[in-house]
Amino acid sequence: MMGETAMTGLRIVLDGPPGAESGRFVEVEDGSGRSVDAGEWHERDDGLWELCLRTTSVWPLVVASSVALVAYLTLYFGLPG
């Protein structure tokens, strides 16, 4: 698989790379590529949407991959680090 890594934990799947017209969210997968029911979507007061992760189901995976996830999302969404 192109771009395959040895990373375990959660994978946030998008349909395109970061850029001026970034990809859209597809799903959250575990390390073997299976879809994970990781949380619930909520519309925020500012008009944005957020995926609220269920800590009971995914917390160990989030902790294991949190540094990589934050770095990726910071790059992907252009957030201040």
N, C-alpha and C positions, 0 to 999 in steps of 0.2 A: 504494500500500500504506500502510495506517495506521501511523504511527510510523516510516516509512522515514527513514533517515538517509544521509548521504554517507559514513559510516564505512566504511573498508576494513579488512581483517584478519579475525580470527576473531569469530564471533558465537556466544555461548552462548544457546541457545534453551530457553525454559522455557514451561510451559503456563499460567502466570499471573503476575501482578505480585507485587512484594514485599508482605508484610503478615503478619498474625497466622497466616494459613494460606497460606503462600507456595506458588508454583507449583513443579512438579517439573521436573527436567531432561528435555529432549527430545533434543537433539543439539547438536553443534558444526557450524557452517556457515562457509563462506568468504564473502567480500563479495558474491558473486553468488547466494547462497542454496543452493549445493550442499553436501551433507553431507560432512564432513571426518573421516577416520579419524585423529583427533588424538592418540590414546593408548590406554592400557589402564586399566580399573577395578581397584582393589585394595581389599580390606577391611583396615581398620587395626585395631590391637590395642585401640583404644578403642571399637570397634563402629561407627565411622563409615566411610564410603567416600570414596575420593578418585580423581579422574581424573588419572593421571600422563601429562602431555603428552610426546610424543616430540619432543625438541629438534631432531632432524635433519629432521623433516617440517614442523614448525610454528614453529620458533624465530624466523625473520624476521617472521612475522605476530604472534607474541606480543610481540616487542620493539616493533613498530610500534603495538600497541594496549594495551600493558601498563598504562599509567596509567589509561586508561578502564576496562579490565577490573577492576583492583584497586578503583577507586572504585565501580564497579557492584556487585561482589561484597561489598564492605564494606557498602554500603547494603542490598543484598538479604538478606544473612545477618546483618546487625546486628553485624558484627565491629568491634572497636576499630580505628580508623584509624591 
